[in-house]
Amino acid sequence: MATTRTATTNWEGPLMGGSGTVALDSSGVGTFDVTWASRAEDPNGRTSPEELIAAAHSSCFSMALSHGLAGAGTPPETVQTQADVTFQPGEGITGIVLRVKARVPGLSAEDFQTAAENAKANCPVSKALAGAPISLEAELLA
């Protein structure tokens, strides 16, 4: 069954001096301030499209990796993923780095790397962001 999730941004003013809010409509968990400065300079307590993409990518990747590991008979105890999305004004998103650390009893480092690469290639958010270079750093915790 397909699902659709919705967010709404309300923007006022020009790009450089304006500001807006982005509401996570489907979940209702919050409304967040967004400005050009929070995107291209210092966040100062506001979010950006790139931070929201990082949140989506890190959670999607973690779910895909967990699912793949469990399906292979080695369910993880923990998976922690950080996504760094780099934005360059005038160019756009220039790269994404996924950094994952996981505790997976009974799994070799080589098999973990393979599972992480598979999750990166097949997570729906990675597929949606295929126009940006995506790199992966995977660490299997003891």
N, C-alpha and C positions, 0 to 999 in steps of 0.2 A: 504494500500500500504506500503510495507516494505521500509525502508530507511537504508542506510549504511553511516556511518561517518568514516572519515579517519584521522589519525595522523601518522606522520613519525618521527622516531628518528634516528639521525645520531650520532654515538658514535665513539670516537677515543681514543685509548690507553687502558691500563688495567683498571680494576674496580676502584682501589684505586686512581690512579693518572690521570686517563683519564677524559674526559668530553664529553658532547654532547649537542645537541639541539633537542628539540621536536617541530615540526611544526604542527599546527592545520590546516591540509590541506583542509578539507571540507569547513570550514568557512573562512579560510584565515585571521583570526583575529590576528595571531601572531606566532612567533617562540620564544621559551623560552629555556634558558640555564639550563642544568641539570648536576649534578655531584654526586659522592658518598657522598661527604661531605654535600651537600645540602639535601641529603636523611637521613643521619645518624647523622648529627651534626647540624650546624647552616646554615640556608638557604642562607644568604649573597646575597640576590637578585636573587637567582636561585630557580627553582621549583623542585619538586620530583614527582615520580609516585603517592605517597600517597596524595600529595596536589591536583593533578589532579583527583584522585579518590574522594577526599573530595568535590571538585567542582561539579563533576558529581552527587554525591549522594545528596548533599544539594539542587541542582536545581531540580533533579528528584523527591525527596521527597516533595519539595514545590509544584511542579506541581500536584503530585498525591493527596496531601492533599487538595489543592484548588479545584481540580476536584471533589473529594469526597464530600467536604462540599457543593459545588454548586449543585451537584446532589441530595443532601438531602434537598435542599431548604434553605440553610444557607450559601450563598457565603461569603467568607472572604473579609474584607477590606484590610488586610495586612497579609502576612505570611513571617516570617524571620526565615531561618533555617541555623544553623551552623553545619557543620560536622567535627568532630575531628577524624582523622584516625591515629592510633598509629602503628608505625613501630619499631620492635625490631630486630637489626641486628642478624643474625643467626637463627631467628625464623620466621620473616616475619611480616605480618599485624596481630596484636594481638587483635585488637578491634576497633570498630567504635562507636562513640557517636553522636547521632543526638540531637540537642537542638533547639526546635522550639518555637517561640512566635508568636501568631497570635491574630488579632482583628476580632472577628466574632460576629456581633450583633445578639442577640436573641438565642445564644447557651449556654447551661450549660457547666460547667467545665467537668462534667462527659461525656457528649456527645462529647466534644472536645477531651478528652483523647481517647475515643473509635475511633473517626475519625483519630486521629494521629496514633494510633496503626495499624489501617487498612491500612493507607498510607504506614507505615513502612513495613508491611508485603507484600504489593502488588506493590510497586514502582519497576519498572524493574531493577533499579540499586541495590536495596536491594536484589532482587532475585538473581542477578548475583554475589553478594558478600556474599551469604548465608554461605560460609565456614568460615566467620569471625563472632565473636559475635557482634551483633548490639544492642545497648541500646538506649533508648529514654527518653528525658526529655521534657515534653510538658507544656507550660504555656499559658493560655488564658488571654489576656490583656483586661482590662476594657475599 
